[in-house]
């Protein structure tokens, strides 16, 4: 006979599952004020959290450069925690919230970043099963997880959000935490709708060039009229009359900084005259520039 464990008492003041660094798992009173989020590589809550509705937030230092890793990393965590794919939200590249998992290039997002996320999810899974086992007075080995719920041998059920209540759980990343057997995978290896495509198709996706922050300056690189030329001098008086000009930065190339709004016409990028050699190795080319945003 199915015995559904009463949730009301367990969820009276439930909050997010916060997993932080500790030598051994332990309980403590939930903080009354929002703590700063850990981002260390050895803390499970650097990588994920579970809120009072059982929704999972994953924090990845890897970013999606168009290869679909946002979808793949979401699949990895949803698989390891046995939660629905739609219940997982992935936050990427926010240096205040995500751990430093190194640069994004090659296949390292899955090879390294994905492995770290999987181990964090496996550690969380192991710890949640131990808590559920203590509640049900059984051993963790007799429990299974499915669709965000811990299930006992006699069909007792505990949703993940019920396992933390109004307390916080502190646990260190455990490399020995058992990983889910690939034979039991339901999401990884399956084709799912990519999470990044709808925003790109509808024009809602924010590319790097679309970012706008307070106090942003716009820089323009000024190049010589011929290939092989070297910067000898810069006549800064030539740009003194440009509205909003801040400064020029002369080096091997030259650039000008201006706080003009994005899209506002600017003086041609050849406004800083070059003095350079001429000859057969100085091939003419269009005088062009590129614009990028930056902070004060």
C-alpha positions as a Markdown table, in Angstrom:
| # | Residue | x | y | z |
|---|---|---|---|---|
| 1 | Unk | 0.0 | 0.0 | 0.0 |
| 2 | Unk | 1.3 | 3.4 | -1.0 |
| 3 | Unk | 2.3 | 5.6 | 1.9 |
| 4 | Unk | 2.7 | 9.3 | 0.9 |
| 5 | Unk | 4.7 | 11.2 | 3.5 |
| 6 | Unk | 2.9 | 14.3 | 4.7 |
| 7 | Unk | 4.5 | 17.4 | 3.0 |
| 8 | Unk | 2.8 | 20.2 | 4.9 |
| 9 | Unk | 5.0 | 19.8 | 8.0 |
| 10 | Unk | 8.1 | 19.5 | 5.9 |
| 11 | Unk | 7.4 | 22.6 | 3.8 |
| 12 | Unk | 6.2 | 25.1 | 6.4 |
| 13 | Unk | 9.2 | 27.3 | 5.8 |
| 14 | Unk | 11.0 | 25.6 | 3.0 |
| 15 | Unk | 13.7 | 27.4 | 1.1 |
| 16 | Unk | 16.3 | 26.7 | -1.5 |
| 17 | Unk | 18.7 | 23.9 | -1.1 |
| 18 | Unk | 22.0 | 25.6 | -0.4 |
| 19 | Unk | 25.0 | 23.3 | -0.5 |
| 20 | Unk | 28.2 | 24.9 | 0.8 |
| 21 | Unk | 31.7 | 23.8 | 1.7 |
| 22 | Unk | 32.1 | 21.7 | 4.8 |
| 23 | Unk | 34.2 | 18.7 | 5.9 |
| 24 | Unk | 31.1 | 16.7 | 6.7 |
| 25 | Unk | 27.3 | 17.3 | 5.9 |
| 26 | Unk | 25.6 | 19.2 | 8.7 |
| 27 | Unk | 22.5 | 21.2 | 9.3 |
| 28 | Unk | 22.3 | 24.8 | 10.4 |
| 29 | Unk | 19.6 | 27.5 | 10.7 |
| 30 | Unk | 18.9 | 29.2 | 7.4 |
| 31 | Unk | 20.3 | 32.7 | 7.3 |
| 32 | Unk | 17.8 | 35.5 | 7.7 |
| 33 | Unk | 19.6 | 37.6 | 5.1 |
| 34 | Unk | 20.7 | 36.5 | 1.7 |
| 35 | Unk | 24.3 | 35.2 | 1.9 |
| 36 | Unk | 26.8 | 35.8 | -0.8 |
| 37 | Unk | 26.8 | 32.9 | -3.2 |
| 38 | Unk | 29.9 | 30.6 | -3.1 |
| 39 | Unk | 31.8 | 30.2 | -6.4 |
| 40 | Unk | 34.6 | 27.9 | -5.3 |
| 41 | Unk | 35.2 | 24.8 | -7.4 |
| 42 | Unk | 34.9 | 22.4 | -4.4 |
| 43 | Unk | 31.4 | 23.5 | -3.2 |
| 44 | Unk | 28.3 | 21.9 | -4.7 |
| 45 | Unk | 26.2 | 25.1 | -4.3 |
| 46 | Unk | 28.7 | 26.9 | -6.5 |
| 47 | Unk | 27.1 | 24.8 | -9.3 |
| 48 | Unk | 23.5 | 24.3 | -8.4 |
| 49 | Unk | 20.6 | 25.1 | -6.0 |
| 50 | Unk | 17.1 | 23.7 | -5.6 |
| 51 | Unk | 14.3 | 26.0 | -4.6 |
| 52 | Unk | 11.0 | 25.5 | -2.6 |
| 53 | Unk | 9.2 | 24.3 | -5.7 |
| 54 | Unk | 11.8 | 21.8 | -6.6 |
| 55 | Unk | 13.2 | 23.8 | -9.5 |
| 56 | Unk | 16.9 | 23.5 | -10.1 |
| 57 | Unk | 19.2 | 26.4 | -11.0 |
| 58 | Unk | 22.6 | 25.5 | -12.4 |
| 59 | Unk | 25.6 | 27.8 | -12.5 |
| 60 | Unk | 28.2 | 27.3 | -15.2 |
| 61 | Unk | 31.3 | 29.2 | -15.9 |
| 62 | Unk | 31.2 | 28.0 | -19.4 |
| 63 | Unk | 29.3 | 30.0 | -22.0 |
| 64 | Unk | 27.5 | 29.0 | -25.1 |
| 65 | Unk | 29.2 | 30.3 | -28.3 |
| 66 | Unk | 26.6 | 28.7 | -30.5 |
| 67 | Unk | 27.5 | 25.1 | -30.1 |
| 68 | Unk | 24.5 | 24.2 | -28.0 |
| 69 | Unk | 26.3 | 23.6 | -24.7 |
| 70 | Unk | 23.6 | 25.3 | -22.7 |
| 71 | Unk | 21.2 | 22.6 | -23.7 |
| 72 | Unk | 23.8 | 19.8 | -23.2 |
| 73 | Unk | 24.8 | 21.0 | -19.7 |
| 74 | Unk | 21.1 | 21.2 | -18.7 |
| 75 | Unk | 20.6 | 17.7 | -19.8 |
| 76 | Unk | 23.6 | 16.5 | -17.8 |
| 77 | Unk | 22.3 | 17.9 | -14.5 |
| 78 | Unk | 18.7 | 17.0 | -15.1 |
| 79 | Unk | 19.8 | 13.4 | -15.8 |
| 80 | Unk | 22.0 | 13.1 | -12.7 |
| 81 | Unk | 19.4 | 14.5 | -10.4 |
| 82 | Unk | 16.5 | 12.7 | -12.1 |
| 83 | Unk | 14.5 | 15.9 | -12.5 |
| 84 | Unk | 12.5 | 17.0 | -15.6 |
| 85 | Unk | 14.5 | 18.8 | -18.2 |
| 86 | Unk | 12.0 | 21.7 | -18.0 |
| 87 | Unk | 12.7 | 22.1 | -14.3 |
| 88 | Unk | 16.4 | 23.1 | -14.8 |
| 89 | Unk | 17.5 | 26.7 | -15.5 |
| 90 | Unk | 21.1 | 27.3 | -16.5 |
| 91 | Unk | 23.0 | 30.5 | -15.7 |
| 92 | Unk | 26.2 | 31.0 | -17.6 |
| 93 | Unk | 29.2 | 33.2 | -17.4 |
| 94 | Unk | 28.1 | 35.5 | -14.6 |
| 95 | Unk | 31.3 | 36.0 | -12.7 |
| 96 | Unk | 29.4 | 37.0 | -9.5 |
| 97 | Unk | 27.4 | 33.7 | -9.5 |
| 98 | Unk | 29.3 | 31.1 | -11.4 |
| 99 | Unk | 32.5 | 29.2 | -10.6 |
| 100 | Unk | 35.6 | 29.9 | -12.7 |
| 101 | Unk | 35.7 | 26.8 | -14.9 |
| 102 | Unk | 38.3 | 28.2 | -17.2 |
| 103 | Unk | 38.0 | 29.5 | -20.8 |
| 104 | Unk | 35.4 | 28.3 | -23.3 |
| 105 | Unk | 37.0 | 26.7 | -26.4 |
| 106 | Unk | 37.4 | 23.4 | -28.2 |
| 107 | Unk | 35.4 | 20.7 | -26.5 |
| 108 | Unk | 36.2 | 21.7 | -22.9 |
| 109 | Unk | 32.7 | 22.9 | -22.0 |
| 110 | Unk | 31.5 | 19.3 | -21.9 |
| 111 | Unk | 34.8 | 17.5 | -21.3 |
| 112 | Unk | 35.7 | 19.6 | -18.2 |
| 113 | Unk | 32.7 | 21.8 | -17.3 |
| 114 | Unk | 30.1 | 19.1 | -17.9 |
| 115 | Unk | 32.1 | 16.6 | -15.8 |
| 116 | Unk | 32.2 | 19.1 | -12.9 |
| 117 | Unk | 28.5 | 19.8 | -13.1 |
| 118 | Unk | 27.7 | 16.1 | -13.2 |
| 119 | Unk | 29.8 | 15.4 | -10.1 |
| 120 | Unk | 28.1 | 18.3 | -8.3 |
| 121 | Unk | 24.7 | 16.8 | -9.1 |
| 122 | Unk | 25.8 | 13.4 | -8.1 |
| 123 | Unk | 27.1 | 14.7 | -4.8 |
| 124 | Unk | 23.8 | 16.5 | -4.2 |
| 125 | Unk | 21.8 | 13.3 | -5.2 |
| 126 | Unk | 23.8 | 11.2 | -2.7 |
| 127 | Unk | 23.3 | 13.7 | 0.1 |
| 128 | Unk | 19.5 | 14.0 | -0.6 |
| 129 | Unk | 19.1 | 10.2 | -0.6 |
| 130 | Unk | 20.9 | 10.0 | 2.8 |
| 131 | Unk | 18.4 | 12.6 | 4.2 |
| 132 | Unk | 15.5 | 10.8 | 2.7 |
| 133 | Unk | 16.7 | 7.5 | 4.1 |
| 134 | Unk | 16.9 | 9.0 | 7.6 |
| 135 | Unk | 13.4 | 10.3 | 7.3 |
| 136 | Unk | 12.0 | 7.0 | 6.1 |
| 137 | Unk | 14.2 | 5.0 | 8.4 |
| 138 | Unk | 15.7 | 2.9 | 5.6 |
| 139 | Unk | 19.1 | 2.6 | 4.0 |
| 140 | Unk | 19.9 | 4.9 | 1.0 |
| 141 | Unk | 20.5 | 1.9 | -1.2 |
| 142 | Unk | 16.8 | 1.0 | -1.1 |
| 143 | Unk | 15.8 | 4.4 | -2.5 |
| 144 | Unk | 15.4 | 5.6 | -6.1 |
| 145 | Unk | 14.8 | 9.0 | -7.6 |
| 146 | Unk | 12.4 | 9.8 | -10.4 |
| 147 | Unk | 11.0 | 13.1 | -11.7 |
| 148 | Unk | 12.3 | 15.1 | -8.8 |
| 149 | Unk | 11.0 | 12.7 | -6.1 |
| 150 | Unk | 12.7 | 10.2 | -3.8 |
| 151 | Unk | 10.8 | 6.9 | -3.8 |
| 152 | Unk | 11.1 | 4.2 | -1.2 |
| 153 | Unk | 10.7 | 0.4 | -1.5 |
| 154 | Unk | 7.1 | 0.6 | -0.3 |
| 155 | Unk | 6.3 | 3.6 | -2.5 |
| 156 | Unk | 6.9 | 6.2 | 0.1 |
| 157 | Unk | 7.6 | 9.5 | -1.6 |
| 158 | Unk | 9.5 | 12.6 | -0.8 |
| 159 | Unk | 9.9 | 15.5 | -3.3 |
| 160 | Unk | 13.3 | 17.0 | -3.4 |
| 161 | Unk | 12.2 | 20.4 | -2.0 |
| 162 | Unk | 10.8 | 18.7 | 1.1 |
| 163 | Unk | 14.2 | 17.3 | 2.0 |
| 164 | Unk | 15.7 | 20.6 | 3.1 |
| 165 | Unk | 12.8 | 22.5 | 4.8 |
| 166 | Unk | 13.9 | 25.8 | 6.3 |
| 167 | Unk | 17.5 | 24.7 | 6.8 |
| 168 | Unk | 20.6 | 24.8 | 4.7 |
| 169 | Unk | 22.7 | 21.8 | 3.8 |
| 170 | Unk | 26.5 | 22.1 | 3.7 |
| 171 | Unk | 28.5 | 19.5 | 1.8 |
| 172 | Unk | 31.8 | 19.4 | -0.1 |
| 173 | Unk | 32.1 | 18.0 | -3.6 |
| 174 | Unk | 32.6 | 14.3 | -3.3 |
| 175 | Unk | 34.5 | 12.7 | -6.2 |
| 176 | Unk | 33.5 | 9.3 | -4.9 |
| 177 | Unk | 29.8 | 10.1 | -5.2 |
| 178 | Unk | 28.4 | 7.4 | -7.5 |
| 179 | Unk | 27.4 | 8.6 | -11.0 |
| 180 | Unk | 24.2 | 7.4 | -12.7 |
| 181 | Unk | 24.7 | 4.3 | -14.8 |
| 182 | Unk | 24.6 | 5.3 | -18.5 |
| 183 | Unk | 22.4 | 2.3 | -19.1 |
| 184 | Unk | 19.7 | 4.2 | -17.2 |
| 185 | Unk | 20.0 | 7.5 | -19.0 |
| 186 | Unk | 16.7 | 9.1 | -20.1 |
| 187 | Unk | 17.9 | 12.5 | -21.3 |
| 188 | Unk | 21.6 | 12.4 | -22.1 |
| 189 | Unk | 22.1 | 11.0 | -25.5 |
| 190 | Unk | 18.6 | 12.0 | -26.6 |
| 191 | Unk | 17.7 | 14.8 | -29.0 |
| 192 | Unk | 15.9 | 17.6 | -27.3 |
| 193 | Unk | 15.0 | 21.1 | -28.5 |
| 194 | Unk | 18.0 | 23.4 | -28.2 |
| 195 | Unk | 17.4 | 26.1 | -25.6 |
| 196 | Unk | 19.2 | 28.8 | -27.5 |
| 197 | Unk | 17.5 | 28.6 | -30.9 |
| 198 | Unk | 14.1 | 30.3 | -30.2 |
| 199 | Unk | 15.8 | 33.5 | -28.9 |
| 200 | Unk | 18.0 | 33.6 | -32.0 |
| 201 | Unk | 15.2 | 33.0 | -34.4 |
| 202 | Unk | 13.0 | 35.7 | -32.8 |
| 203 | Unk | 15.9 | 38.2 | -32.4 |
| 204 | Unk | 15.6 | 38.2 | -28.5 |
| 205 | Unk | 18.9 | 36.7 | -27.9 |
| 206 | Unk | 21.5 | 39.1 | -26.5 |
| 207 | Unk | 24.8 | 38.8 | -28.3 |
| 208 | Unk | 28.0 | 40.4 | -26.9 |
| 209 | Unk | 27.6 | 43.4 | -29.3 |
| 210 | Unk | 24.1 | 44.0 | -27.8 |
| 211 | Unk | 25.1 | 44.5 | -24.2 |
| 212 | Unk | 24.6 | 48.0 | -22.8 |
| 213 | Unk | 25.8 | 49.0 | -19.3 |
| 214 | Unk | 25.8 | 52.4 | -17.5 |
| 215 | Unk | 28.9 | 54.5 | -18.3 |
| 216 | Unk | 29.8 | 52.5 | -21.4 |
| 217 | Unk | 32.4 | 54.0 | -23.8 |
| 218 | Unk | 32.7 | 53.2 | -27.4 |
| 219 | Unk | 36.1 | 52.7 | -28.9 |
| 220 | Unk | 37.1 | 52.8 | -32.5 |
| 221 | Unk | 40.3 | 51.4 | -33.9 |
| 222 | Unk | 41.9 | 53.6 | -36.5 |
| 223 | Unk | 44.1 | 51.8 | -39.0 |
| 224 | Unk | 46.6 | 53.1 | -41.6 |
| 225 | Unk | 45.7 | 53.5 | -45.3 |
| 226 | Unk | 48.3 | 50.9 | -46.3 |
| 227 | Unk | 49.4 | 47.4 | -45.1 |
| 228 | Unk | 52.8 | 47.4 | -43.6 |
| 229 | Unk | 52.7 | 51.0 | -42.3 |
| 230 | Unk | 53.9 | 51.7 | -38.7 |
| 231 | Unk | 52.5 | 54.4 | -36.4 |
| 232 | Unk | 55.0 | 57.3 | -36.2 |
| 233 | Unk | 52.9 | 60.2 | -34.8 |
| 234 | Unk | 49.3 | 61.1 | -34.0 |
| 235 | Unk | 47.8 | 64.5 | -34.4 |
| 236 | Unk | 45.3 | 64.6 | -31.6 |
| 237 | Unk | 44.1 | 68.1 | -32.5 |
| 238 | Unk | 42.4 | 66.5 | -35.5 |
| 239 | Unk | 39.8 | 64.9 | -33.3 |
| 240 | Unk | 39.4 | 67.7 | -30.7 |
| 241 | Unk | 36.2 | 69.0 | -32.3 |
| 242 | Unk | 34.4 | 65.6 | -32.2 |
| 243 | Unk | 31.5 | 66.0 | -29.7 |
| 244 | Unk | 31.9 | 63.7 | -26.7 |
| 245 | Unk | 35.4 | 62.6 | -27.5 |
| 246 | Unk | 37.3 | 61.5 | -24.4 |
| 247 | Unk | 40.8 | 60.6 | -25.5 |
| 248 | Unk | 42.9 | 58.8 | -28.1 |
| 249 | Unk | 45.1 | 55.9 | -27.2 |
| 250 | Unk | 48.2 | 55.7 | -29.4 |
| 251 | Unk | 50.2 | 52.5 | -29.6 |
| 252 | Unk | 51.0 | 50.2 | -32.5 |
| 253 | Unk | 47.5 | 51.1 | -33.7 |
| 254 | Unk | 45.5 | 54.0 | -32.6 |
| 255 | Unk | 42.0 | 54.3 | -31.2 |
| 256 | Unk | 39.6 | 57.0 | -30.0 |
| 257 | Unk | 37.2 | 56.7 | -27.1 |
| 258 | Unk | 33.8 | 58.3 | -27.0 |
| 259 | Unk | 30.7 | 57.9 | -24.8 |
| 260 | Unk | 28.4 | 58.4 | -27.8 |
| 261 | Unk | 25.2 | 56.3 | -27.8 |
| 262 | Unk | 25.3 | 53.1 | -29.8 |
| 263 | Unk | 24.3 | 53.8 | -33.4 |
| 264 | Unk | 25.1 | 57.5 | -33.3 |
| 265 | Unk | 27.1 | 58.5 | -36.4 |
| 266 | Unk | 30.8 | 59.2 | -35.7 |
| 267 | Unk | 33.5 | 61.0 | -37.6 |
| 268 | Unk | 35.2 | 58.7 | -40.1 |
| 269 | Unk | 37.8 | 56.4 | -38.5 |
| 270 | Unk | 40.6 | 58.1 | -40.5 |
| 271 | Unk | 40.3 | 61.2 | -38.3 |
| 272 | Unk | 43.6 | 60.5 | -36.7 |
| 273 | Unk | 46.2 | 61.0 | -39.5 |
| 274 | Unk | 49.0 | 58.5 | -39.8 |
| 275 | Unk | 52.6 | 59.3 | -40.9 |
| 276 | Unk | 54.1 | 56.2 | -42.4 |
| 277 | Unk | 56.5 | 54.8 | -45.0 |
| 278 | Unk | 55.5 | 54.2 | -48.6 |
| 279 | Unk | 56.8 | 51.6 | -50.9 |
| 280 | Unk | 56.1 | 48.3 | -52.5 |
| 281 | Unk | 55.5 | 46.6 | -49.1 |
| 282 | Unk | 52.9 | 49.3 | -48.1 |
| 283 | Unk | 49.9 | 48.1 | -50.1 |
| 284 | Unk | 46.8 | 50.4 | -50.1 |
| 285 | Unk | 43.8 | 49.2 | -48.2 |
| 286 | Unk | 40.5 | 50.8 | -47.1 |
| 287 | Unk | 40.9 | 52.9 | -44.0 |
| 288 | Unk | 38.5 | 51.1 | -41.7 |
| 289 | Unk | 37.8 | 50.6 | -38.0 |
| 290 | Unk | 35.8 | 48.5 | -35.6 |
| 291 | Unk | 33.8 | 49.6 | -32.7 |
| 292 | Unk | 33.5 | 47.8 | -29.3 |
| 293 | Unk | 32.0 | 48.6 | -26.0 |
| 294 | Unk | 33.9 | 49.0 | -22.7 |
| 295 | Unk | 33.5 | 50.2 | -19.1 |
| 296 | Unk | 34.9 | 53.5 | -17.7 |
